[in-house]
């Protein structure tokens, strides 16, 4: 069932120290196999927060981050050969782990600790937010040569949402200004997509739609945006409320085929995971208990969803079929396991 017992964590750490790998971590390398890809996540306890990786169905997890700093929001590269995360210590750094065994490197410093790394579709660049030039703007760094490029020049803090699958656009939001915006990372174009109180944009795998959240009367609803003329985002677009509901909704994630969205609905006493087709039909409740289920993320094969559940008292990583059946625990420990990425 892919259980990670405390003893297996201890054995993994002892193995790490025995082989004396760089940064004190226990690296995943090519240890992972099986039918499902490995899941990266964060383990938080009294000693801090570290990034771990585990194969569903395996008993051992591998730590990839240093014990000397806190890790946040690990993200797999699209080609599944690297993991990027934010390291918060004496400096806030964008870190990179190479699955092929080249270890961990620091790409850039002075990054926004609250922003996850955003991978380009070619897995060769990462977008992030930094105030190294005095303002919190969007940057990108190329993995080859670690060359940095500043993409925006605004006094307001920006939040990077996602990179388009064709690599042409970054979608983002600005503090104090309504709407979603596009920025071409290789040019000067800037497009205003929406004018509402919109946040958390996520591109569909085919690049033809953007899911986002719109706040209305204190609650957020899931919307889908698409261009109406020849697929050009600079032309007119239309918006569809695919999950208009009286409850707060958040944490939107696309299935690999772009047909369904998974998201979280906040009820009075707990949060549950739902999914829906992009036209708003076939709404399904995937989890149901008296505790919080959060942050769904689809596997590349689209038939599994990993998520965080508090059903066992503390936060654990679980995974399930796309229809909510066969829910399995990935982690079993006394720590808080969060931020899964598949």
Secondary structure, 3 states (H helix, E strand, C coil): CCCCCHHHHHHHHHHHHHHCCHHHCCCCCCCCCCCCCEEEEEEEECCEEEEEEEECCCCCEEECCCCCCEEEEEEECCCCCEEEEEEECCCEEEEEEECCCCEEEEEEECECCCCCCEECCCCCEEEEEECCCCCCEEEEEECCCCCEEECCCCCCCEEEEEECCCCCCEEEEECCEEEEEEECCCCCCEEECCCCCEEEEEECCCCCCEEEEEEECCEEEEEEEEECCCCCCCCCEEEEEEECCCCEEEEEEECCCCCEEEEEEECCCCEEEEEEECCCCCCEECCCCCCCEEEEEECCCCCEEEEEECCCCCCEEEEEECCCCCCEECCCCCCEEEEEEC
